[in-house]
């Protein structure tokens, strides 16, 4: 039986590519040094899959930066991606509903396309020289256009699909024995016109590639019936790939109607999570598919690229042995795919399947997984909406009387640059090389420095800078029950940035306060208001590897109840402004519109649970605590009513890199009564915006809203410009100009 991997992580098992990239960017190594590391990574990945018995080994899934940006380069439509000291970066947004960010292509009627990169062909030849025949992977032409946006200066209503005839000639130049086109937009709710674009594109491409194996891969969700019909009607395509881990309804479509003599790439091994596959259940699914398409046409596959998961469990020497037995990282998923393929081909490894069954049974019966009190608490929260007793306008009046903030108050999202000294102190403390008191002393000095800097810059609402935190999710997960942590379970988030998602294996609770010590210490150093900084339950959920033995909303409610205790303890300790970040709220939004309302209902409810217990004003003269939240790098316009329903006092949303999309929703007449904090500084770009540029961004917000509403070398002047811009506009508003 044939086996196939959709794609593979490219950073390396110990982030080798990350360190090589950053060394090159910092001028500490040469391009040749970087290329050597990259070539070693590629060859290692190809050999690993080939040695494991995978028949269809992918190539061109490697990238120095981003696969969508690689497609832009291939098409000769490259623009500034990361930005520099003078040019703003291109917009970055989520890759479907994952935590990976891609660089959004910017196209227009005058965009010219040319064969700008031979990367796919070069990497195919590179693997061939190693004796490995690979299947080059390209982002499909229709998905590429649907993920793009009109370039600056082009009408926002400009449709990009008419550019398809200009794009296809470049794709036709990818002359290879076989090719895999990734078209994940087929799982979205597409219009008739968009579906017709697929028919047009592949009629032309398969005619050009006559005699070659052309495969189309979909992933991340079910393929809706209209898209399934369009896809499987493409006569020149030799096979189709489906996500059967998340796309369970697609299985029914396949069983009811699948074209004869077409390969079926059955994605039964979950590429999005780190739990060991239920091999017996997957084998049952594959057996039913074999009866439909035949043994020769069925290919065992991953549900999507394994770049969404950690690399190799073999590097986890300190992970709890029991929990480790429940897991499978990318390297182990390759073995699962091969094991299933061999079992279908009458070469079943009985010992391997027995070990898998024992691990699954261990997980189901382990007393570490279930905590009865947590289960009861979650059952109890479902009967209430958990809304604060006073509406937001009354709360804002009371808060303004208490804090007396100026018009257009300034603040930051929370974290300040993590210096080498801070990272070293954390490492040494964890390794017991320094005492707890020595560690606290280092952190305390950094907090004092950050507060002094903010006071010198005249920032109105202060933060402590979070020097004690390794990551906005991992920091909290380490202090909550039900979480486990890997040493090298890194997953790429964008460019060289990697995250190490916590593993939620059991019921979640909070044994003790997590941030009160640091926030109260910081407040004692200043007379200004200090924000308590927390990560919200939905973001903790969406940025973790989540247990798959209960609904995600159950786990989210558990986290919300834990964070509710933290919010209440912060308030009781004197911290009256508390930011509960929900940066990943939209990330978990289902790709299909019919499933989004249910998700938004429990996600927003989870956020309200965290803060419904804070003191509330019953009149404009009584005290009320501020609840802030923050979101970033996503399109929030279509879920703005759910954001309003979160009932936060102030919501901060990215408004610098995304072409100020946030403005359009308010221009369209949405009434928003809470405070809004438009992000005016892109922390992921080294470019320092001027006072005038920031003032212009703020002014644009003022036209549609009521007015009350990186490295230190880059951070300090930018924050200074932000404060100067706020002061400039306060003066203008006061004078009536």
Helices and strands as residue ranges (DSSP letters): E 2-4, H 16-25, H 31-52, E 57-59, H 67-74, E 92-94, E 101-103, E 106-107, H 119-129, E 134-139, H 141-146, E 149-150, G 161-163, H 164-172, E 178-182, G 184-187, H 192-208, E 213-217, H 225-232, E 239-243, H 248-256, E 263-269, H 279-293, E 298-302, G 306-308, G 313-315, H 321-324, H 330-344, H 350-365, H 372-381, H 392-403, H 420-430, H 436-456, H 474-477, E 480-484, E 491-494, E 497-499, E 503-510, H 516-523, E 531-535, H 537-542, E 545-546, H 552-572, E 577-581, G 586-588, G 593-595, H 596-611, E 626-631, G 637-639, H 640-645, E 650-654, H 661-667, E 675-679, H 691-702, H 712-735
